[in-house]
């Protein structure tokens, strides 16, 4: 019986890998979830007569801190391909430092003050931490909530997690 269960599990995993968008990193969503967001996007684009297609990202996030965010954003392919990509360089550059990603991770997890962040191992001196916080704030990934307190703007929580997911795909 154990061998039969193992074969069944292997077949399930193989089927997940063979699905469009499957990967060897395990299921991104619970098994049985189809491409409902993609099908909805395609239907909306078709209704709007948008032949070039589009991109949609969305999320419903419940953080360990108790905060909850629901957000979606979409753009047409023509709009994205026809825009000036260099305008996004600062936002990407701000995420290009491991310490900055660590600071964002810690802030998302509930460490919100500069004092708490400078106490972390491996983030550098207080001056270096403030430099990183300024870069993240300037790029829109953070905002100051006063008195040395930082937060990720609600409209940036899902995009940050989407960027992280895209980097891992």
N, C-alpha and C positions, 0 to 999 in steps of 0.2 A: 504494500500500500504506500509506503514512503516513497518508493521510486516513481510511482504513478503521480503523486503530488508534486514531486520535483520536476517531472517532465511537463506537467500542466503549467507550473509556474514558469518554466523556461519558455514554453510556447506563448504564454501571455506576454512575457518580456520581449520576445522576438517580434510579436505582432505590434507592440508599442514602438519598437525601433523602426519597423517598416512603414509606419504611418507617416504621412507628410509632416515634416517638422519634428519627427522623432529624433532622439539623440541617445547616446550611450550614457547619459548622466542621470538616468532615472526620470520618471514622469514629472513634468513641471506642474501638472495639475492632477487632481484625482483621476483614477482610471475611469473611462467611460465619458469623459468630457470631450465634446466634439468642438469643431471650429465655429461655434455660434457667433462669436464676436466678428470673425472674418466674414461669415455669411451675411451678417447684419451690415457690415461695412460695404460689402459688394452690392447688396440690395439698395442701400442709400445712395451709393455712387451711381448705380444704374438709373434710379429714379431721378437723380439730378442731371442725368445725361453726361456724366463725367467719364470720358473714355480712357483717360490716362491712368486711372486707378488712384489709390491713396494709401495712407498709413494712419493707423489708429493705435493709440495705447491708452490703457485704462487700468484702474486698480481700485480695490477696496481693501484698505490697510488698517489693521488693528495692532497697534504697537504695545509692547510690554508696559509702557507708561500709562496705558489706558486711553491714549489718544486714538481717534479714528478719522480716516480720510477716505473719501470717495472722489474719484477724479477721472476724467477722460479728456483726450485731446486728439484731434485728427487734422490732417492736412492732405491736400491732393498731391499727387506725384508731380504734376506740372508746377505747382507752387513751390515744392521742395527743391526740385531739380533746377528751377528757374531762379531761385533766390541766391543771394550772395553767401556762400558757405563760410567765408572768412569771418562773418559776423558772429559765428558760434565759437570761434577760437578761444575767447576768454573763458567761456563756460567750460569747455573741454579742458583747457590748460589748468584751470583751478582744480579739476579732479585728477590731474596727472601726477600728484604727489602722494605717496603712501601715507605720510603723516596727515595730510588733509582728509584723505578718505577715513583714516582712523578717527579724526576729530568729528567728522560728520556721523560716523557710526556711533561714537560715544554720545553725541548730542541727541541722536535719534533714540538712543537707549535711556536717556534721562539725565545725563551729566550736562548741565546747561550753563554753568558759570565758568568764566575764564580761570578762576582759582581751582575749580575741580579738574579742569582740563590740563592745567599746568602740572598738577600732581601726578599725572599718568606717566608711567615709565615709557621711555623711548620717543617722546614727542618733542624733546629739546628744552631749551630755556624758555622762560616766560616771554622774552622778546621774540623768540622764534614762533612760539604759539600764537602770540598776537599778530605776527606777520601773516601766518597761515589763515587766521581768522579774518584778517582784513582782505586777503585775496579771495576767500570764499564769500565774504560779504559783498565785495565789489562785483563778483561774477553772479550774484543773486542766489547763491546756494544757501546763504545764511542771512539773517537780519538781527540787528541788536535789539534786544528787548529791554534795554536799560540796565544800569548798575552791573555791568560786566556779564550780563546774561545774554545768551545767544539761542536762537531757534531757527529751525529750517522752516521757511515760509510754507504754509499749507499747500500752496499750488506747486511746490517743488518737491514734496515728499514722494509722490508717485513717480515723477520724472527721474528723480535720483535712483529709485529702486529699479526703474526700467533701464536706466543706463547701466546699472550694476548687472542686471539680468542679461542685457545685450553683450556686455563684456565677457560674460561667462558662457555664452551660447556657442 
